[in-house]
Amino acid sequence: MLPSYSDITSRIPEKPLWYTMGGVPRYVPFEPRMRSLPYCREVALLEIACQGCATRFTVELAWDDQPGIASGRRDRALSKNPDLFHYGDPPNVGCCPPGHTMNCIDLRVLQFWRSEGGSWARIPELEMELEKLEDYFDINGGFLGGGDE
């Protein structure tokens, strides 16, 4: 469960443009240099939905591959493991009573960036649909329970 930042959002009339991995609201356009993990070499901007009410969010997902390097598991990079594209609990904005305790539905990778030698490059071939909201909610907005069942 992510913390609420209502002390910030209640004072700013605009909605956040995106949220960090920790659910911190951001009010400027996303750039990879604004990532949550300073040493990561890959960062994605995802569209997710609350599993409770289907409210959509734009969120950052950064991957720190340093533990992978130490253990010799460099194959754990986001770019090599699409199953790692998962945000977890949605930002705590009060979208629905259980929303901040629910998991999210990862809908799509909006942007994917990789750093090589300190320079960030966008990798459009990794910008893809992950899941469909229609697989989780019926036409009346009721939760169906999950993708491939």
N, C-alpha and C positions, 0 to 999 in steps of 0.2 A: 504494500500500500504506500503510495507516494504522499508526501505532505501537501497540505493546501497552501496556496500562495494568495489567498483572498485578501491579505493585507496589501498586496501589490495590485492585483487585478481590480479590486474595488475602487482604487484611486485613479485608474487609467481607463478612460471611456472606450478605447478601441479594444477589440479582441486581440489576443496574442496571435502572431503569424505562425509560430511554431513553439514547441516545447523541447527542452533538453531531455536527456535520458533520465534525469532525476525529477522531471515534471516541472521544471522552472519555466515560466512563461517568457518568451522572447518577442520583442516588438519591432525588430528590424529584419529585413530579408536574410535568409539563411546563407551563410558562407562556411566552408569547411574549417576555416581558421577559428571559428567560434565553437568548435566541438567541445564536448565535456571532458574528454580524455586527452591531455596534452601530448602524449607520446604515441597516440594511435596513428596508423598509416592508412586506415580506411574508415570512411564515415558515410552514412546513408541518411537521407531524409525520407521518412515513410509516411504513408497515409494509413491510419488505423481507425478502428471504430470501437466504441465501448460495447462490451458484450451484453450489458444490461439494457441499453436503450438505443444503440446504434449511432450515438453522437460521434461525428468524425473529428479527428485531430491530425495535425501534421506534427511529427516528432522526429527527433534526431536519434540515430543509433550509431554509436562509435564502437569500434572493436580494437582493443589493445592486444596486439599479438605478442607482446613481450613474454607472457608466461609460455606461449607456444614456442618461442625461440629458445627459452631456457630448457624446455623439455624436449627439444628437437621436433616439435609438432607444428611446423610452419604451415601445414595444410589446414589449420583451423581458421584461416582468414575468412572474412565474410564473403569475399569474391569467389572462394572455392567451396563454400558450404551454404547454399541458399536456405537450409534449415535454420541457420543462425539468425535470419531476419525475423526476429521476434522482440517486440517492445516490452511486453508484460502488462502490468496494471496501467490503465489509462491515466492521464493527468487528473488530479483531484480537483475538479471544478464544480462538483455538485450537479452533474448532468442528470443523475437519477439517484434515488436513495442508495442502491448498492454499488453504483458505478465505480467509486474509488477502490472498492475491494474486489472488483471483477478483473478477469483477464481481458485482454483486447483481442480483436480480430485484426490481423495484419493484412491490409488490403493491397497496397502496392508500394513499390520502391519508386519514389518520385525523382530522386537524384542519388547518384552514387559517385563518390570521390575517392581517389587514391593519391597518396603522397609518395613521391619518389625523389629523394634528395632535397626535401623541403619545399618542393613545388607541387601544388595540387592540380590534378587533372580529372575532369569529369569523364566517367566511363558509362556512356549511354546504353551499351549492350547489357548492363546489369540493372537497368531501370525497367521493371516488369511488374505485371500483376501477380499477386501472391494468392489471394483468396477473394471470393465474391461474397458480398454482404447478403445477397439473395439466398446463399446456401445456409445462412444462419437465421434469417428472419423471414416470416411469411408476409404476404401482401398487407396484412393488418398490423404489422410491426411486432408480432409475437415471436419470441425466441424459439427456434427449431432445435437447437442443441449442437449443431456442428456440421462441418464440411462434408466428409465422405461417407457418412453413415446412412 
